[in-house]
Each structure stands twice: as C-alpha cells, then as structure tokens.
Amino acid sequence: MSIKINFGEILSKAWQITWKFKVLWIFGILAGCAGNNSSNFNWNTGSNNSDSGNDGAFDKFLPQLGNMQPEQLFQQYMSQYMAIIVAVLVLLCVLWAVFFFLGMIGKVGLIKGASKADGGASSMRFAEIWTESLPYFWRMFGLNLLVGLPFFLLVVILMVILGVGGFSAYKSGVSGGGMAAVMIGMMGIFFAFICVISILSMIVGMIVQQAQNAIVLEELGVLESLGRGWNVFKSSVLSIVLMAIILAIMGGLVGLVVALPLMIVMIPAAIGVAATSGTAGMAIPMILGGCCFVILLPIILLVSGIIQTYTQTAWTLTYLRLTVQPAPPAPALDMAASL
C-alpha cells in the first residue's frame, strides 16, 4: 500500500474552493439535513406542583398503577393516545422525507460544485447547481437504501431477539440475581454488537463516499457506483483512510470550538433549572437558555454548512485525484468573496 495523493494540495485547494464559492455553503447546510455533523438537543422538563388537589389525584392513581398488569397499562395507554401517536409518527415520517431529500440534494450539489471549481469554473449560481443536482436524487436514494437497509435490519433483529429473550426470562419466573445476570448479559451483547456495527459502518461509509462521487462525476447507476467505490477504496485504502482520519480530526476540533459557546450557555441554564426545580423561578433560566440557543442557532448552522462544504469538497478532490490524472497546476483561485 502506498499514498497516492498529495494531502496538502487537496486540503488547501478544498479550503480555497470553500472560501471562494460561498454559494456552496447553502448546499453544505442542506447536506447537514441528512444527519452528518448534526446535534440533537433534547429538552426534558417537568414540574412538581404543590397543589393539594393534584397531589390527591396522583396518590389515588398510584395504587391503581401498581395493581395493573403490563398488558393493561399498554392497552390503556394506546387507547388514550393512539391518535396522537399516529399523528406524531406521520409528521416525523414527512419531516424525515423532506430532510433526507434536502440532504441528498445538498450533497450532490457539493460534489457538482467542487468538481466545477476544480475544473476552473469562475462562478456558480445556486439555481444552476440545484437544477443539475435533481436528476441524481433517486440514484443517491437507492445507494443509501441499498447500504443502509441491512444495517437497519440487523439492529431490528438484534432488538427483537433481546426483547424476546428478556420477556421469556421474565415469564419463566427468573428474578433477583438471575434477572440481573440476564440483563447484564443482554447489555453486553448489545454493546459488543454496536461496537462491531460502528466499525463496519465507518468502513462502509468510506466506500459509499466514493460511490456517491462515482454517481455524480461518472454518471453511474447504483450497483455500478457501489462496485466503483469498492474498487477505488480497495486500490487506495491507505490514502482514503488517512484522509478520513484527517477530516474527522479537523471537523471534531472545529465542532468543539463551535459547541463551546452553546455549552457555556446551556450548562448554567441547566444548573439554574435544577436549583429552582419546583419553583416559579424555574422558567427563567429555561427561557434565557432557549433564547440564547435561538440566537446561536444561525451561527451553528452557518459553521456546520462550511464544515460540510469543506469536507465534501476534500472528498471530491480526493476521488478526482485517485481516478483522474492530475491536470497541470492551475493559477491560484481568487479568494474574493463571490455568490
């Protein structure tokens, strides 16, 4: 194995393209919708009301809850909230479809834009790249479905097996130390499986990255692009792995710097909520934290878009350098801002 690319040339050229063609930042933000370099912030709030009427109702409910079987609890819960659950699931599915579409178009747009810039384009327009990206959506969708479905099915099968095993142990009367041993064993199997899947997914992800470039840059179909991605990865595994490590470290450092202001805001807010829990003042740190988050959100999205643009540009240049003979050195890109 040998290194077949010039990392310095690719990384510097990727930054020049990222900085000059700021229209690509929009596609970088869209590409983040597919789940890359994204963060989920879950607000878990509760209230302890000292009203005696509410306390009495809760005290009456506890004995009823203790006397109900798990099947009864499930049936009662589902009967009361079925409509809400269905509506939420439908809404989540619609949102997922929209974000996935935007994410795929954003990724295609970045590959298109990086290729154009590397070929000497002096300017780009959003509408032009968007229009050129649309025909590739279904192939990108098919590639992600073909690769992602087996991982999803493996996780579902594992969860079903663990669930059935735990339920069988419960029904067979295992209790105390026996049940604890069963639970520990199941958790051990689960985490070992997750570790294996994570390592495998990283390797597959590098292959898929090459396949996505093949779809856009070489006009290949789903299966052909996957075979092309595997061949490129197999013939240049050291170069691709090193590039993945470099981009991961750079992205992690930038992400940490961007996350620091958010942590500075959220940690005091969380401490304030914990300190004032159960009092009327609990809402104040929550409101302040929420306002600060809303203010910082555009900055986070912008930086995320820049990171996505730089990362995908570097991967596109890597693919071009591995599959195409490098062109003669071109004049340095004009770093003037352009949209």
VENUR-V360102 format. One record per residue. RES is the residue in one letter. SS is DSSP state (@ for helix, = for strand, . for the rest). Layout:
# VENUR-V360102
((RES;SS) (RES;SS))
This chain:
# VENUR-V360102
((M;.) (S;.) (I;.) (K;.) (I;.) (N;.) (F;@) (G;@) (E;@) (I;@) (L;@) (S;@) (K;@) (A;@) (W;@) (Q;@) (I;@) (T;@) (W;@) (K;@) (F;=) (K;.) (V;@) (L;@) (W;@) (I;@) (F;@) (G;@) (I;@) (L;@) (A;@) (G;@) (C;@) (A;@) (G;.) (N;.) (N;.) (S;.) (S;.) (N;.) (F;.) (N;.) (W;.) (N;.) (T;.) (G;.) (S;.) (N;.) (N;.) (S;.) (D;.) (S;@) (G;@) (N;@) (D;@) (G;@) (A;@) (F;@) (D;@) (K;@) (F;@) (L;@) (P;@) (Q;@) (L;@) (G;@) (N;@) (M;.) (Q;.) (P;@) (E;@) (Q;@) (L;@) (F;@) (Q;@) (Q;@) (Y;@) (M;@) (S;@) (Q;@) (Y;@) (M;@) (A;@) (I;@) (I;@) (V;@) (A;@) (V;@) (L;@) (V;@) (L;@) (L;@) (C;@) (V;@) (L;@) (W;@) (A;@) (V;@) (F;@) (F;@) (F;@) (L;@) (G;@) (M;@) (I;@) (G;@) (K;@) (V;@) (G;@) (L;@) (I;@) (K;@) (G;@) (A;@) (S;@) (K;@) (A;@) (D;@) (G;.) (G;.) (A;.) (S;.) (S;.) (M;.) (R;.) (F;@) (A;@) (E;@) (I;@) (W;@) (T;@) (E;@) (S;@) (L;@) (P;.) (Y;.) (F;@) (W;@) (R;@) (M;@) (F;@) (G;@) (L;@) (N;@) (L;@) (L;@) (V;@) (G;@) (L;@) (P;@) (F;@) (F;@) (L;@) (L;@) (V;@) (V;@) (I;@) (L;@) (M;@) (V;@) (I;@) (L;@) (G;@) (V;@) (G;@) (G;@) (F;@) (S;@) (A;@) (Y;@) (K;@) (S;.) (G;.) (V;.) (S;.) (G;.) (G;@) (G;@) (M;@) (A;@) (A;@) (V;@) (M;@) (I;@) (G;@) (M;@) (M;@) (G;@) (I;@) (F;@) (F;@) (A;@) (F;@) (I;@) (C;@) (V;@) (I;@) (S;@) (I;@) (L;@) (S;@) (M;@) (I;@) (V;@) (G;@) (M;@) (I;@) (V;@) (Q;@) (Q;@) (A;@) (Q;@) (N;@) (A;@) (I;@) (V;@) (L;@) (E;@) (E;.) (L;.) (G;.) (V;@) (L;@) (E;@) (S;@) (L;@) (G;@) (R;@) (G;@) (W;@) (N;@) (V;@) (F;@) (K;@) (S;@) (S;.) (V;@) (L;@) (S;@) (I;@) (V;@) (L;@) (M;@) (A;@) (I;@) (I;@) (L;@) (A;@) (I;@) (M;@) (G;@) (G;@) (L;@) (V;@) (G;@) (L;@) (V;@) (V;@) (A;@) (L;@) (P;@) (L;@) (M;@) (I;@) (V;@) (M;@) (I;@) (P;@) (A;@) (A;@) (I;@) (G;@) (V;@) (A;@) (A;@) (T;.) (S;.) (G;.) (T;.) (A;.) (G;.) (M;@) (A;@) (I;@) (P;@) (M;@) (I;@) (L;@) (G;@) (G;@) (C;@) (C;@) (F;@) (V;@) (I;@) (L;@) (L;@) (P;@) (I;@) (I;@) (L;@) (L;@) (V;@) (S;@) (G;@) (I;@) (I;@) (Q;@) (T;@) (Y;@) (T;@) (Q;@) (T;@) (A;@) (W;@) (T;@) (L;@) (T;@) (Y;@) (L;@) (R;@) (L;@) (T;@) (V;.) (Q;.) (P;.) (A;.) (P;.) (P;.) (A;.) (P;.) (A;.) (L;.) (D;.) (M;.) (A;.) (A;.) (S;=) (L;.))
